[in-house]
Amino acid sequence: MLNSPSYKFTGGYVMDVINVSGLIKRYGKSEVLREVSFKVDEGQIHGYLGPNGSGKTTTIKVLLDLTRRDGGTVEIYGCDPMRDRREALKHIGYVPEVISLPKFMTGLDFLTFSGMMAGMSKSEARARAKELLDVFNLSSVANKKIGKYSKGMMQKISIANALLNYPDLLILDEPTTGMDPISRIELRENLIKINKEENTTIFLSSHLLEEVEKICTHLTLINKGTILYSGTLDELLKKTGDRNTVVIKLESPIPGLVERIKELSFVKEIKSEDTTLRIIMNEDKRGDLSRVITEMGGVIVEMKIKQMDLETAFKKLISSENIENSVS
């Protein structure tokens, strides 16, 4: 169990950790962020998703006041980082997409040194360093020089470094880039543990939708500097897909079955190909479908609900945006 110190922010109520409204950022004549708005509440693991070049890293740089915005408002725990940078950023641990580490130091020495630079005593920093090395399964290489670490190990120790001073908010920019599958799984498990045990809100950017779908309950989707969606994963899947889509495989084709199913009040659409039926329903009525098929003399070999996934939902949103832009 990770032990947070008494000075760690605990909230006591749900609050906006990040509140962005109407954010605009330009580089020369190019507007890279266009009226970007979203919120991140305390305790969330919030994914900020989009293709490469969509504006994710620029947004993070604005949050950290590493680049100045040209319009809109930004608040971190109620503080504007452009006006009160120290107060806003004291809550944050940050890992950039491109990490730079002292390869001549051991993992333990690096984390201990970083902890001391953050104001801890040497004994406190060393104890915290050992705790985080254990969390990230790096204890066995604690006394090995960082230059000998794998890409995954370097990413883990960068995140451990960002967590040294018990931040309330952890911001990660493309944290799984270059990681092998095992390292990505371990990182997901670590982040879930940190979120729960240290009450750390996590905001992570990524273009790997499948990865984020496995860890985030809240999402903000951005494309070409414009927000397409912000909310829960479940709401997104409901909004973009037909959750009650059932695929049925029959033993053999049944004459008149498609016409009979079309008559059912809860059926929105049916497509038939040989012995396979794809049926979109207003509500889950698989039992009624089974009875109708049986009454018509059909034998069901397989029946399954086809689930909408994040990648498909994102593609549908982008497609809808392109259609709207071509019309306007």
N, C-alpha and C positions, 0 to 999 in steps of 0.2 A: 504493500500500500504506500503510495506517495504521500508525503506529509507536507502540506502547505503551511507556511508560516502565518502567524496571527495577523500580519499586516496585509495579507493578500485580500484583494477586493472580493467580497462574497455577495454583494448586491442585496439579497433578501427579496427582490422582486424582479420581474422581467423588465429589462430596459434595453434601449438601443445602444449597442456597443459601437456600431458604425451606422451613421446616418448620412447618406449622400443624396443631394437633391439638385437636379438641373445642372450637373457638372459638365463643364465645357473645357476642352483643352485643344489648343492649336499649336502646330509647329509650322511657322510661316503662314502660308495660305491654306494649309491642309488642316481640317478639323478632324482630329483623331478620336475625340470623345464628344458625343452630341447629346446634350441634355440627359446625361446618365443619372439615374435615380435608383437607389435600393437601400434596404436596411438589413442589418445583421443584429439579431437579438442575443442576449446573454445565454450562454450554454449551447449554442448551435455549433455544428460542424457545417459550415456554409461553403458550397462550391461556387467559384466564379469561373464560368466555363465559356469557351469560345475557341475558334480556330486560331492558329498562329497569326499574329498581326491584327487581331480584333480589338485591341486596346486594354487587355488585361494587365500587363506590366505597367503601362502608363497610369492606369487607375491606382495601382498599388503605390507607385511613386508619388502620386498626388496625396494619397492617404498618409504617407510618411513625410510629406513636405520635401521630397527629394527633387520635385519639379513643381513649379507654381501653376495653379489653375488659372483659366481665363474667364471663368464664370461659374455660378452655382455656389452651393454651400457644402462643406464637409465637416462632420463632427465625429470625434472619437471620445466616447464616454462624455459627451456634451461639450468637448473642447475643440476649437478650430485649430488644427495643427499649423496653419499658416499664420495665426495670430498668437497662439500660445503653444509653441512646439514642444517645449519641455514638459508641460503638464499633459498634453495629449499623448506624447510618445512614451511616457513613463510606464504606461500599462502594457506596452507591446514588446513581443519577441518576434524577430523577423529573420527569415532565411531567403535570400535572393535566388534567382534562377541559376546564376553563375556564382559558384561559391569559391572563396579564396581562403585557404587554411595554411598555417605554418607547418610545412611538411617536415621540418627538422625537430619538432616537438612530439612527445608522446601524447596520446589521447588524454591520459589522466593529467599530465602537466598542463596541457592547453586549457582544459576545462577548469582546473584549479586556478590558473593564472587569470582566466576570464572572470571567474567568480570574485577573485580579489580585486580586480579592476572595477567590478560592480559594487564594491563596498563590503564584501564579506571578509571575515577573518580567514586566515589560511586554513584553520581547522574546519570552519564552516564550509568553505569553498571545496575543500578536498572531500568532505563527507557528501556534499551535494553532487560533486562530480562522480563519485563512486556510485551513488544512487542512480544517476541518469545513465551511466555506462551499463549498469545492470538492466535498467528498463529497456535499453536498446540492444541488449545482447552483445555488448562490446567489452565486457569485463575481461574476457580472455585475451584481448588485444590492447588492454588499457596501457600497458607499458611498451607498446610497439609504436614506432614513429609513424605519424600520420601519412607520410609519403609512401608507406608500404600498404596503406589501406586500399581496399577496392572502392569503386565509385559508390556503391551502396553504403559502405561503411563511412565514407566521407560525408555523404548526405545525412546519415544518422547522427554523426557527431556534430554536424552543423545545427541540426534541430535541437540536440541536447544542449548545445551552447546557447541557443535562443531561449531555452527553458530554464537556464541556471537561476535567474532571479525571480522565478515564479510569476511570469507575466499573466495578466488576465486575458490577453488576446494574443494568439499566435498567428502570424501571417506568413504563408508559405507560397512562393512563386514557382510553379511547376516542380513540385517536390519529388516526383517519381521519374523525371527525365533521366534516361540512361541507366535506370535500374533494371536488374534482371527480375523475372517473375517472383522468385522467392523473396527477394528484398522488398518488392512492392507489397506483397502480402504481409510481411513482418511490419512494414511501416504503417499500413492500414491498422493493424492490431494495436501498435504503439499509440497512434493518434487517438483511437477510440478510448484506450486506457487513460491517456492523459486528459482527455475531455471529461471523462467521468470522475476520475479520482482527484484531479487537481482543479476541477471546475474551470477549465481553460476553454474559452471560446476559440474556435479555429476557423480561419478564413483562408481558403486555399484556391489558387488559380490553377487551371489545367486545361489542356486540349484533349486529354484522354478520358472521354466520357464514360466508358465502361468502368474504369477505375473509380471515378468519383461516385458513380451510381451505387457502389458497394459500401460507401462510407458516409455520404452526405444525405441529410434529410431535407435540407433547404438549399436552393440553387438560385443563382442569377446567371442568365444566359446573355451573352453579348456577341454581336456580329457587326463588323465594320463600324465600331464605335457607338452602336445603338443597342439599348437593352431590348431584348425580345421577350423576356419573361423574368419574374422574380417571385419566388414563393416556395411551397413545398414540392418535393418530387412527386408525391401522389397527386397533387392538384394539377401538375404539369401533364402527367400521363392521362389524367381524365380529360383535360382540356384538348389535347392533341390527338387522342386516339379513342377508338371504340373498345372500351374495356370488356364488353360482353360480346366478343367475337369468338365463335366456336368453330373448330375444324373437325369434321366428321368423316371417317373413312368407312365405307360400306363393303360388305362382302361382294356385292354385285349391284349394277345399276337397277333402279326401280322405276318403271314407267309411271309418269304422273306424280312422282314424289315432289319434285321441285315446285310444280304448280300448287300442290296441296300445302306445302310449307309457306309459300308466298301469301296464302290466305290468312295465316296466323297473325293476329293483331300486334304481337310483340316483335315480329320480324321486320327489320328495316331493309335488309338486303340479303340476297342469296346468290352465290356463284357456284356453278357446278362444273366439274371436270372429271369425266369418267366416273370413278367410284368415290370421289372426294367432294364434299360439300363445305363451303365456307359461308357461315351465316352470321350476320351482324344483328344483334337483338337490342331492344330498348332496355331490357332487364334480363337477368340471368334466369332463363327458363329451360335449362337443359333437360329437366325431367319431362316437361311437356313435349319437347322435341323428340325425345326417346320414345314416348308413347305413340306419337303420330307415325314415326318411322316404323315401329313394330306393327302398328295397325295396318300399314301399307305393305307389310310382308318383308320389310327390310331387316337385315342383320348388321348391327353395328360392330365393326372390328376395332375402332378406336374413336374416342371423343375427347378433345382437349380444348381448353381455353387458350387462345393465343394472346400472350401478354405484350403490351406495348413496352418498349425499352427506351432508355434515355437517348440513345443515338438516333433511333427512328423519330422520336418526338422532336429532337433538335433539327433534324433534316426537314421535317414538316414545317417547323416554324420559319426556317430560312427560306424554304420554297414559297410559303405564304407571303413573306416579306418581299421577295423578288417579284411576285405577281402584283402586289400592291404598288411597288415602285414603278413597274412597267405601265400600269394603268394610270397612275397619277402624273 
